[in-house]
Amino acid sequence: MLNVYLVEDDPLVSQHVRNALNEAPGVRCIGHASRLATARSELPQCRPDVLLSDLGLPDGDGTELIGELSHAPAIDGVWHPHILVFSVFGDEARVIRAIEAGADGYFLKGCTSDELVRAVQQAARGESPISPAIARHLLKRFRDEGMVPETGFRELGGDSGPAPITSMMDLEPAETSGHDVTAREHEVLRLVAQGYVAEEIAERLLITPGKVATDVRNVYRKLQLGERARLAEQASSRPGWA
């Protein structure tokens, strides 16, 4: 059973989400909080597989809770939830800040119940659910920071006959060191932003859907690592740093 804990202050939305989760096979909502303080006290006891959290809450920003959970050690060396943001806020600043804080995925309210359940299941598998709107924000962030890789990537597959085996997947691994985005990760984001799903992207890039999911997860991790590096650099520049 996939256990989910919901942080949502709107009664109608929270009831809708809980119903959608509890009606899905193999999924159940084991707890709900309308405030950050309640979530902080209940989460260590509930220990859900996935935390599904809104951002705008009466006693603070859900990003605070995300950062606390992401940077805290696993309870008993075992429990650490996957974190999925479910919010009406789709502006670039909030999206980037939540991902940098440690969110494993970001989904906008207004999606269907099936899309929400699928996103929760993806997060539980260690994937990073992503919508076209969120992908566009990430692409803009990378452009603004000059992180767009040089690439001659062309769309593979299609109606013009079999695509050649040689592609960008042969030139770079899915997992790379550092914070820069690889050409394939950038192309995956670009196709997500255009509305393609994982299976379609995999076909075009001659990779598996699993590798598409890995590339998206790597992008999230690189944002998080980059933010931690920036915070460490800021701390080291303060007077009295030892």
matplotlib code that plots the C-alpha trace (Angstrom):
import matplotlib.pyplot as plt

x = [0.0, 1.3, 0.7, 0.3, 0.1, -1.7, -0.9, -3.8, -5.8, -8.7, -11.4, -13.0, -9.6, -8.4, -11.6, -11.3, -7.7, -8.3, -11.2, -9.1, -6.2, -8.4, -10.3, -7.1, -6.1, -3.1, -3.1, -4.4, -4.3, -3.2, -3.2, -4.1, -3.0, -4.2, -1.2, 2.5, 2.6, 0.3, 2.2, 5.5, 4.1, 2.3, 4.7, 7.3, 4.6, 2.7, 5.8, 4.1, 5.8, 4.8, 4.2, 1.7, 1.9, 0.4, 2.7, 0.4, -0.7, -2.1, 1.1, 3.8, 5.1, 5.1, 8.6, 9.8, 8.6, 10.1, 13.5, 13.3, 12.5, 15.0, 17.9, 17.0, 18.5, 16.2, 14.3, 15.7, 18.0, 15.1, 12.2, 12.4, 9.4, 9.2, 7.8, 5.4, 4.1, 0.5, -0.2, -2.1, 1.1, 2.7, 5.0, 8.7, 10.0, 7.9, 8.4, 12.2, 12.4, 10.3, 12.5, 15.7, 14.4, 14.1, 10.7, 10.8, 8.0, 5.7, 2.2, -0.3, -3.9, -6.4, -5.0, -7.4, -7.7, -6.0, -3.1, -2.6, -2.7, -0.2, 2.1, 2.0, 2.8, 5.7, 7.1, 6.8, 9.0, 11.7, 10.7, 10.1, 6.6, 6.7, 4.1, 4.7, 4.3, 6.9, 9.3, 9.0, 10.0, 13.0, 14.1, 13.8, 15.9, 18.7, 18.6, 18.8, 21.8, 23.6, 23.2, 21.8, 24.3, 25.7, 23.9, 23.1, 20.3, 17.8, 14.5, 15.0, 12.4, 9.3, 7.8, 11.0, 12.1, 14.2, 16.4, 20.1, 21.4, 23.9, 22.3, 23.0, 22.4, 25.6, 27.6, 26.8, 25.6, 22.2, 24.0, 26.7, 28.7, 28.5, 25.5, 25.3, 22.5, 23.4, 22.2, 19.9, 18.4, 17.8, 16.1, 13.9, 12.7, 12.1, 9.9, 8.0, 7.4, 5.9, 3.4, 5.1, 4.8, 7.6, 6.9, 6.8, 10.0, 11.8, 10.8, 12.1, 15.4, 16.0, 16.0, 13.7, 10.9, 13.0, 15.9, 13.5, 12.4, 16.1, 17.0, 14.1, 15.2, 18.8, 17.6, 15.8, 18.9, 21.2, 19.0, 19.1, 22.9, 23.4, 21.3, 23.2, 26.5, 25.3, 24.3, 27.6, 29.4, 27.4, 28.1, 31.8, 32.0, 30.5, 32.8, 33.7, 33.5, 35.8]
y = [0.0, 3.5, 5.8, 9.6, 12.5, 15.6, 19.2, 21.4, 24.2, 24.4, 22.0, 21.4, 20.7, 18.5, 16.4, 16.0, 14.9, 12.5, 10.9, 10.6, 9.0, 6.6, 5.5, 4.6, 0.9, 0.5, 4.1, 5.6, 9.0, 8.3, 11.8, 15.4, 18.8, 22.2, 23.9, 23.4, 23.0, 20.0, 18.4, 18.9, 17.1, 14.3, 13.3, 11.6, 9.3, 8.7, 8.2, 8.3, 7.2, 10.5, 14.0, 15.9, 19.5, 22.9, 25.9, 28.8, 27.8, 29.8, 29.6, 29.7, 28.5, 24.8, 25.3, 25.7, 22.1, 20.8, 22.2, 20.9, 17.4, 17.4, 18.4, 16.4, 12.9, 10.0, 9.0, 5.8, 5.8, 4.6, 7.0, 9.9, 10.8, 11.6, 15.1, 16.3, 19.9, 20.3, 24.0, 26.7, 28.7, 28.2, 31.2, 30.6, 31.8, 29.6, 26.5, 26.9, 27.7, 24.6, 22.3, 23.8, 23.2, 19.5, 18.8, 15.6, 16.9, 19.9, 19.6, 22.4, 22.2, 21.8, 18.5, 15.5, 13.0, 10.4, 12.7, 13.5, 9.8, 9.0, 11.8, 10.4, 6.9, 8.3, 10.2, 7.0, 5.2, 7.9, 9.7, 13.4, 14.1, 17.2, 19.0, 21.1, 24.4, 23.4, 22.2, 25.6, 27.3, 25.1, 25.7, 29.5, 29.2, 27.3, 29.9, 32.8, 31.2, 30.2, 26.5, 25.6, 23.1, 23.3, 20.6, 19.6, 17.4, 16.6, 14.8, 11.1, 8.7, 9.9, 9.2, 9.4, 5.9, 4.2, 6.5, 5.8, 4.1, 6.8, 9.6, 11.9, 9.0, 7.4, 10.6, 11.2, 9.3, 10.0, 10.7, 13.4, 15.1, 18.8, 21.1, 21.6, 20.2, 17.8, 18.0, 15.1, 16.3, 19.7, 18.0, 15.9, 19.0, 20.7, 17.9, 17.7, 21.5, 20.8, 18.3, 15.0, 12.1, 9.9, 7.1, 9.6, 11.2, 7.9, 6.9, 10.2, 10.1, 6.3, 5.7, 4.0, 5.7, 4.9, 6.9, 9.8, 9.7, 9.5, 12.6, 14.6, 13.5, 14.5, 18.0, 18.3, 17.1, 19.5, 22.4, 21.2, 20.7, 24.1, 25.8, 24.0, 25.1, 28.7, 28.6, 27.1, 29.8, 32.6, 31.1, 30.8, 34.5, 35.7, 37.1, 34.6, 31.6, 28.8]
z = [0.0, -1.0, 2.0, 1.3, 3.8, 2.5, 3.6, 2.2, 3.9, 1.5, 2.8, -0.7, -2.3, 0.5, 0.4, -3.3, -3.1, -0.3, -2.2, -5.4, -3.5, -1.4, -4.5, -6.4, -6.1, -3.8, -2.5, 0.7, 2.4, 6.0, 7.3, 6.5, 7.9, 7.1, 8.9, 8.9, 12.6, 12.5, 9.7, 11.6, 14.6, 12.8, 9.9, 12.1, 13.5, 10.2, 8.1, 4.7, 1.5, -0.2, 1.2, -1.0, 0.0, -0.9, -0.6, 0.6, 4.2, 7.1, 9.2, 6.6, 3.2, 2.4, 1.0, 4.6, 5.4, 2.2, 3.1, 6.7, 5.6, 2.7, 4.9, 7.9, 8.4, 7.8, 10.9, 12.4, 9.4, 7.3, 6.8, 4.4, 2.3, -1.4, -1.6, -4.3, -4.4, -5.4, -5.7, -7.5, -7.6, -11.0, -11.2, -11.9, -8.6, -6.5, -8.7, -8.7, -5.0, -4.1, -6.3, -4.9, -1.4, -2.2, -3.8, -5.9, -8.2, -8.8, -10.0, -10.6, -9.2, -12.0, -13.1, -13.2, -10.4, -12.6, -13.3, -9.6, -8.6, -11.4, -10.2, -6.6, -7.9, -9.9, -6.9, -4.8, -7.4, -7.0, -10.2, -10.6, -12.0, -14.3, -16.3, -19.5, -17.6, -15.0, -17.7, -19.4, -16.1, -15.8, -19.4, -18.8, -15.6, -17.5, -20.3, -17.9, -16.1, -19.3, -18.6, -22.0, -23.5, -27.0, -29.1, -32.5, -31.2, -33.8, -33.3, -34.0, -35.3, -37.1, -40.5, -42.5, -41.9, -39.3, -37.2, -37.0, -33.8, -33.2, -31.1, -28.2, -25.9, -27.2, -26.5, -22.9, -19.9, -18.2, -14.9, -14.9, -12.3, -11.5, -11.9, -15.6, -17.6, -20.4, -23.9, -23.5, -20.3, -21.9, -24.9, -22.6, -20.9, -24.2, -25.4, -22.0, -22.4, -25.8, -24.2, -25.1, -22.6, -21.5, -24.0, -26.9, -25.8, -25.4, -29.0, -30.4, -28.6, -28.9, -25.2, -22.7, -20.7, -17.6, -18.9, -19.6, -15.9, -14.8, -16.9, -15.3, -11.9, -12.6, -13.5, -10.2, -8.3, -10.1, -9.1, -5.5, -5.6, -7.2, -4.4, -1.7, -3.3, -3.4, 0.2, 1.3, -0.7, 0.9, 4.4, 3.8, 2.8, 6.0, 8.7, 11.4, 9.0, 10.3]

ax = plt.figure().add_subplot(projection="3d")
ax.plot(x, y, z, "-o")
ax.set_aspect("equal")
plt.show()
